[in-house]
Amino acid sequence: MLRLECKMFEESKKSTASENIFINLIIFVFIFAICIAAESVIPTIAASPEILKRAVEENITGDFNEMMRISTEVSMEAKYLLISLFCTIFGTAVSVIYCRFAEARHITSMGVRKRKAGIHYAQGLGIGLIMMTAAVLMSAAFGISRIKLCGNINFGLIALFAFGFLIQGMSEEFIFRGYLMNTLASRHNPWAAVLISSAAFSLAHLVNPGYNLFIFFNLSLFGVFAGLYMIAFDDIWGVCAIHSVWNFSQGNLYGISVSGTGETESVFNVSAVSSSKLLTGGDFGIEGSIITTAVLMIGIVIVFLKIKKQGMITAEQ
């Protein structure tokens, strides 16, 4: 059996978290629900007048499915999507407050460190961009999709999305890696902590358009890569950057639906040529493509080897 060790996990062991893994998971579901609720209040208030206006215009009364359709369409408009992205800061706040005060964990046990934070963040931005670009270029090279430059690009709006995704990517990493993974690793097998937190991250996208079993697998792979990357650098900043630029470059650089949430303002437009959902990802976007599977697997192998080289993986006596 191989042991996986890092400073974050040792720091997390000083927490008051339960020794029972099922209790830990039940608490996580509750805290995650609070995160979602906190993130949703302002976007819901902001979008409600437009939703009601459209419902009146289309003479929709009491039809739940039609109201959901209108709600989804409105929420995908740029201004409301931006509000939602910026409001994910509340998810970060809830996870930090829970870990700090309920589990009595120091903030460093979530991977929040000052040392080399800027360097690690900059490296993460580069790695995330390279990974998504590699997936896009491979897709184009194999004739799965085509890329074209957009006209009349709204760079101001794209800049706003960049800031929004910086917050959104950070939030999901604090919730699923800084909180869930490190809490589980403090009480249970670290390998199990990586896998469980990755599966939880994937299941959080369950209601997104186009979600299926293969996409569950791909998003879990991203979670494994993110977890191992965070362990390798023993801080959260690099993986926050990877997650943020992964989503931003996917949506606002290449014009691909981000986890099935639809397309928005972008520099390029990547459109599917193939009709195979396995190759294109279908409605979910390129994250559901086997091309992304290959990119993530390569990333996992590279990070695993880095962890092993650093002596963080040892054989149990």
Summary of the structure (lengths in Angstrom):
residues: 317
radius of gyration: 20.0
end to end distance: 8.7
largest distance: 70.4
contacts: 1084
relative contact order: 0.15
helix: 70%
strand: 5%
